[in-house]
């Protein structure tokens, strides 16, 4: 799995968009970008994933640069419940047994 | 929505006890996983299962065993609990579609186990 780099922490104002960057300069052509988050004392939660194109779902948007070396997770209107550690993961989709390995992630604090 | 349910949120056990952690998923997923999460060490895979009665060791299987008698249920067993098994235990499941896992793992809320 390609290595990812994320800022250790960031603050965001409630109601504003939160833009979370992730650097993955060694990504391979068949590797996807996945985002998870973990709210304190809860299990990780899948947010979104993408290969090349930008993706959007009910939780967030994922913007992947044309060279695929970086991406940005966008929470369009952050709420206090979005306070969590956000993890960017890059990996291939392959057969069963894929363990998830989270790096340090970005600790996001949404402030009133 | 996928639901992964872990039987307990908090457990306190004594050293030497046999401990059962249960996990049930309701989405007919083939793959199920047990992780433990410790501060500074991240997620570590204990065991996973890709089918009923099938199991594979993860990175840290010592001191643990698992059972998967039904597709929806995956149990983690601590044969003789020790204080170094105090941790947050997380169960997850995922789908294998067309031979390719989508890498989307759905997690339970976790069981915080304390071994005294």
Interface residues (C-beta under 8 A of the other chain):
Chain A: X32 X34 X41 X42 X43 X44 X45 X46 X49 X89 X91 X93 X94 X95 X96 X97 X98 X99 X100 X101 X102 X103
Chain B: X4 X30 X31 X33 X35 X42 X43 X45 X48 X50 X56 X58 X59 X90 X91 X92 X94 X96 X99 X100 X101 X102 X103 X104 X105 X106 X107 X108 X109 X110 X112
